[in-house]
Amino acid sequence: MKTIQRFSVSAASVAVVLGLAGCGGMSQRQENTAVGAGVGAVGGAVLTGGSPLGTVGGAAIGGLIGHEVR
């Protein structure tokens, strides 16, 4: 089971890095949303031990918070 959790965290981290690479033409609010979603996904994965639900939930919450930050 640990292998699946490690893979989930690694996949989320790679997705965050690749996603942030495409932030060149985004507005500040869009960048904040993307960064918040990435940080939330990694945080959710870490806090829940790599649970897919925790990763998605963290991304959703982080994206909402990032969208509201100015």
Residue pairs with C-beta under 8 A, 6 or more apart in sequence:
4 50
5 49
5 50
5 51
6 50
7 50
8 45
8 50
8 51
8 52
8 55
9 42
9 45
9 46
9 50
12 41
12 42
12 45
12 55
13 42
15 38
15 41
16 38
16 39
16 41
16 42
19 34
19 37
19 38
20 34
20 35
20 38
23 30
23 31
23 34
26 34
29 67
29 70
32 66
32 67
32 69
33 63
33 66
33 67
34 63
34 66
35 66
36 62
36 63
36 64
36 65
36 66
36 67
36 69
37 59
37 60
37 62
37 63
37 66
38 59
38 62
39 62
39 66
40 58
40 59
40 60
40 61
40 62
40 63
40 65
40 66
41 55
41 56
41 58
41 59
41 62
42 58
43 58
43 62
44 51
44 54
44 55
44 56
44 57
44 58
44 59
44 61
44 62
45 51
45 54
45 55
45 58
47 54
47 58
48 54
48 55
48 58
